[in-house]
Amino acid sequence: MKFLKYTILVLGCIIWACGLNPTLLALVGKYKLITDGYQYGDLYRMANLSAFKDPRKECPDYTPPARKDSSRKVHLYIVGDSFTENQRVGKSDFAVDRYQYVKWSDMLHVKLDTSATNILLLESVERHFRQHLATPVTSIIPDSTTFVQRATTTKFMHKLDEAFNGKQAQDRFEALLFQNEAFLKVKEWKADFTYHLFHRINTSVTLVDNDRSVVSYMDTDTPHVTSSFSKIRESELDSLVMNLQITEDSALAMGFDLVALSIIPNKVSVLQPEYDVYNQLIERVYQHPKLPVPYIDVLSDFRNMGTASYLKGDSHWTCEAQNLWLNKVNTLINSFVDQENI
């Protein structure tokens, strides 16, 4: 009996420590002792509706189009979000000689090779574009070497506050205890029952397109700037474009040869833009008369693809949509390199 008590006590301490410490939780996940909860999609993780359970699949290897011989090497730098994170795209997907990715929240210290063609791509999902460009981009810093500085605090009290933050701690404990297949099935039964009987779902998601698709509530049912339906004044559009101009000027002064922009549409902007009065953020930014940079536009292409553009249980794109975007990025890169060679 004593052995059982001590076993339960030790197990409880381990669970408590992992729940409060993101590093320990990541270590547990690294050895696949638990799943990350996203194996069926980020939207399914919140909704738990069986209709949107979509097992994660690896995309087939993508082969970028060949580029013409150039006397200069091509280096690509991306400031991006989850659409361009390492799990989705990497150096092998681009017709470049060097590749560097940095999250919007991190800092990129960079030493540019001025003998190469240096391209900076700003990639943002539509819901966060207005936040990212509310001010000029300052996450790139000239330095004596190139490295990424993570947005983490080293102060003990800050780490302690983060560990005991109610929502973050709750998410960690839930990932540790309730993201296994048995608990997911129970949560799925409950979610399906509540939906079919009361037509109620988790408030973190919204059903659109006659309940055939699920999207994040941040894209729909919020007055904040993340929504595809929150109003945008012309003065704000002018400010966003001005901040792009300042960002480009700063990047060119550092030694970049080209700055480009790509706004990835919100899922609802593709599947049901008539859900409410669509603010047309992407079109209005791209068509702004003072937009200083070239852009990669996939909105109309994704709408033509319909539900094939986004994963069923996730807010991210399918392999087909990702490849379409990669083709357009590589076309832009090759076109610019060809112009440089003239």
N, C-alpha and C positions, 0 to 999 in steps of 0.2 A: 504493500500500500504506500509506504514511504517513497519507494522508487517511482511510483505513478505520480505522486504529488510533486516530487522534484522534477520529473519529466515535464509535467504540465506547467510548472513554474518557469523552467528554463525556456520552454517553447513560447510561453507568454512573453517573456523578456525579449526573446529574439524578434517576435512579431512587433512588440512595442518599439524596439530600437529601429527596425526596418521602416516602420510606419512614420517615425519622426525624422529619419535620416535619408534624404534622397540618394545619397551615395551608396548606402547599404542596399536600398531598394533596387538601384540600378545593377548592383553586383548580383543580387538574387536573380534578376531578370537575365543578366548576361549568361548565367549558367542554366537558363531555361527551367528554373525551379517554379516559376510562375509565368503566365502570359502577360503581355502588356495591355490587354483589354481592347486592342485595336485590330485583332486578327480578323474581325468581320466588318471593319469599317468604323470610323469615328462617329458617324451618325447612328449606326446600330448600337454602338456602345452607350449612347445616351438614351435612345428610344427603346431598345430591346424588342422591337417588333419583328416577328419571324419573317414577315414579308420582305424585309430589307436585310436579312442575314446574307452576307455576301463574302465568302471566304477570300482572304487576301491571296493574290496570285502575282508571281514575279513576271514582269514584262520580258518578252523575248529581247535578245540583244539588238540594239539599234545601230545601223551602220550609217554614219553621216555621209553626205555627198562629197565626192572628191573635189579638192580645190586645185586651181592652176598653180603651177610652180611659182614661187615667189622668192625673191632674194631676202625678204625679211620674214622672220618667224612671227606667228600670231599668238598673242597671249589674251585670254579671255578672263575677265573678272566679273563675277555676278554678286550683287547684293540682292538677296532674295528671301523667300519664306519657305513654307513646307512644300510648295510645288517644285522647288528646285533643290531640295535638300538631298544629301548624299544617297539616301535610300531610293531616290527616284531617278536622278540624272547625275552624270559625272563627266570627266574629261573625255572618255571614249565616245560620248554622244555628240561631240562638237568637232568641227574641222579646224582644230587649233593645236598648237605645240605645247602650250601651257595653260593650266586652268586653275582658278582659285574661286572658291565659294565662301561667302560670309553671310550670316543671318543679319537681318535688320537690327537686332538687339545687340549684336557684337561689334567689335572694332577691328578693322583690317589695317594693320601696319604694313605698308607696302614699299618695296624698292623696285621701281619700274626699270625694265631693260629698255632704254631708249633706242636701241638698235632694232627692236621688234615693233610690230603693230600692236598697240595695247588698246583693248576694247573693254568698256565698262557697260554692263547691262543691269539696269534697275528693274527687277521683277517683283510685282506685288499683286496679291489677290485683290479683287475689287473692294472687298469689305474693309481692307486696311489701308487702301491707297491714300485716302484723305488724312489719315493719321500719320503715315510715313512722310508725306510731302507737306504737312502743315508747316514744316520748317525745311530749309535746305538740308541735304544729306551731309552729315558730318562724321560718318562712321569710317571714313577712309583717311588715313594719316600717313604722310610720307615718312619713311624711316630708313635706317641703314640695312634692314633686312625685312623679309616678308613673313608675317605671322598673324594669326587670329587671336585677339584678346577676348576671352569669353566674358560675358556680362554677369560676373559673379562677385560677391562681396567676400572679403577676407576677414572682416571684423567679426569677432566672436559673437557679440550681441546681435548683430544683424543676422548671422546664421541661426542663432537661437530663436530670434523672432520668426524667421522663415520656417524653422522646424515645427514651431507650435502654432503657426498660422492655421486657423480652424479649417478653412476650405481646402488648403493644400494638404494638411494632415489627413483630412477625411478622404481625399482622393487617393492618397498613398495607401491608407488602410483598406480602402475598397479594392484597389488594384491587387493588394497582397492577399486579401481574404475572399473576395467575391467575384473574381474574374476567371475562375476555373469553369470547366464545362458544366459541372453539376449545378452550380449556382446560377450560371448564365441561363440554363434551361428553365429553372424556377422563375427567374426574373422575366424571361420570355413569356412563360405562361401567364404571369400576372399582367404584363404589358398588353398581351393579346386580349385577355379577358376584359381589361379596363377599356381598351379601344373598341371592341365589338359591342360591349354592353352599354358603355356611357359615351363613346366616341371621344374619349380623353386620352391624351398622350403626354409624354414628358415635355415640360415647358421649354426645354433646351432645343427642341426641334419643331419644325412645322411641316405638315403634309400639304403638298401642292399638286397641281395637275390632277384634280379629282382623286386625291389620296393615292395616286400611283407613284409618287416620288416624295422623298423626304429631304429636307434642307435644314440648315441651321437657322434657329430663330433670329440670330444676329443679322441675317440677310433679309428678314421679312418683318417680324413683329416687334420692332423697336424703333423709337424715334431717333436713335443715335446714328452717327455717320457710317456705321458698318452696314446699314440697311440699303438695299437697292432702291428703296422708295422714300428715303429721307430727302428733303428738298436741298438743292444746292444753288446758292445765289451766284450770280455772275461774278461778283466780287471775290467769292471763294475760288472759283475756277481761275480767275486772273492770278490770284495768290499762289495757287498750286503750280501754274505754269511759270510764274516768276521764280518760284523756288527751284523748279527744274532748270531754269536758265542759270541761276546762281550755282547750282550743283554742277552743271556742265562747265561753266566758266572755271570753277575750282578744279574740276577733273582735268580739263585741258591744260591748266597751268601746272598741274602735277606731272604731266607728260602723257596722259591718255590721248589717243588719236580719235576715238569715237565714243560717244555716250549714246546709248539706246534705251528705250522704255518698252516694257511689256506689262499690261494690266490683264491678269487672268480673271475672267468673268466669275461672279458669284453663280452658284448652281441655279438659283431661281431666275437669274437674269437670262439664262439660256432656256430653261424648261418652261417657265411661266412668267414672262416679264409683265403680263397683264394682271398679275396677282393684285397689284395696286397701281398707283401712278408711278411708273418707272422713271427714275431721275436721269437716265441716259448718261451716266457719269463717263463711261468709257468713250462713247462717241463724241461727247462734248470736249473731252480733253484732247482726243486725237484730232479733232477738227478745229481746235482753237487756233486762230490766225497767228499767234505768237509762240506756238509750241516749237521749241528750239531743237528737238532731237527726233531722229527717226524712231518708228515704233513697230512692234509686232502685234498685229491685230488678228485675233482668232474668234471674236464674238460671232460674226455671221457664219463662220465655218462650223462652230460648235452648235449653233442653232439649226443648221442644216443636218447635222448629225443627230440632233435630238437627244434621246436618253442614252445613246451610245457614246456620248461625250463625257459623262460622269459615272462613276461607280455607283451601284444601286444603294449601298449602305454607307457611302462615304461622301465627303464634300470635295474629294479630289478627282482628277480626271482619269479616264481609262487609258490603257496603253495606246489605243488608236489616236485619241486626242493629244496625248503627250507627244507621240511621233509627229503629228501634224504641226505642233508648236515647234518641235526641234527642227523640222524641215524649214520652217519660216525663219528661225533664228540663224540656221546655217546658210540659208540663201542670203540673208542680210550680211553676214560675215564675209561670205565669198564675194558678194557684190562690192563691198567696201574695199576688200583686199585687191580686187581687180582694178578698181579705180586708182588705188595707190600705186599700182604697177604701170599705169599709163604714163 
